[in-house]
Amino acid sequence: AELRAEMTYVLAQGYEKLGLFDDAEKLARDALAARRTLHAGAHPELVASLTQVGWVLHQKRALDEAEATLREAVTLARRAQPGADGALARALNDLGVVREARRDFDEAEILDRTLS
């Protein structure tokens, strides 16, 4: 199950990079569902999947859902076990991009400074 979740996650990355956002979203959501089952609580792989779904939603301009998903990723990443710094940085970065897309430059700047 873990390998399947990881492969689905990687496939979603590929589809996103190709601009095939509907396919990427389906795969990213499948990986997220699998990782929610596999990992209780704040696990870095769960954070990574949440961030991936949030980013794909941003690419599809579904900003409300993207923001909510990325905020969940940030919350979990802050509680995650040691070694989740990279996952937190990615989630904060992507949330900042969504806030910028929503023209909330003040929060986007705060999020950017959090990364510094």
N, C-alpha and C positions, 0 to 999 in steps of 0.2 A: 504493500500500500504506500509506503514511504517513497519507493522508487517511482511508482506510477505518479504520485503527486509531484515529484521533482521533474519528471519528464514532461508532464502536462504544463507545469510552470515554464519550463524552457521553451516548449512549443509556443506558448502564449507570447513569450518574448520575441520569438522569430516573427510571428504574425504581426505583432505590434510594429516591429521595425520595417516590415514590408508595407505598412499602412492598411493592413486588413483588420480593421478595428473590431468589426462584429465577431469575426472568428477569434481574435485575440481575447475579446471580452468573455466569450463562452469558455474558452480554455482556462483563462485566468480565474473565472468563477468556479470552474470545476476543481482546479488546484486548491483554491481557497477552501472550498467545502471539504475536500479531503484532508487538508491540514487542520481545519477546525475539529475534525473527528480524531485525528492523530495526536494533536497537541492541545492539552488543556492549558488555559491561562496564557501568559505572556511569553510565547516562544518566538525566537527570531525568524523562523521559517513562516510562521503565521503572520508576523509583521510584514515580511517580504511579500507574501501573497496579497495581503490587504493593500499594500503600497502599489503593487502591480495592477490590481483592479482599479484603484483610485486613479492611477496614471492613464490607463486605457479610457476610463470614463472622461478624464480631462481631454484626451485626444478626440473623443466623440462629442465634446462640448456639453456633456451632462454634468455641469459644474456643481449643482447642489449635491448630487449623489457622490461625485468625486471628492468634494470637501468632507462630507460626513465619513466616507470610507477612510480618507487620509487622516482625519482627526482620530478615528479609532486606532489606526496604525501607530500614530504618535503616542497615544495614551498607553497602548500595550508595549511599545518599544521602551518607554520610560520605566515600565515595571519589569521588563524582560531580564532574564538572567544575564550575568556578565558575558561580554562578547557581542552584545547587540548594538554597539555604538554605530556601526555601519548601517544597520537597518534603521536606526533612529535618524541618522543624518539624511538618508535617502527619503524617508517619510517627511521630515521637516522641509527638505528642499522641494519636494513635489507639492506639499501643502502651500509653500510660499509661491510657487508658480501658479497654483489655482487661485490663490488670493490676489495675485497680480492680474490674472485674467479677469477677475471680478472687479478689478480696479480699486482694490483695497490695498493701496501702496503702503500705508502705515503698518498694517499687520505683516505684509510681505517683507518689509524691511526688518521688522522685529524678528521674524522667523529666520531671515538671512543672518542677522547678527547672532542668533542662537548657534548657528553653525560655525561662526568664527572663533 
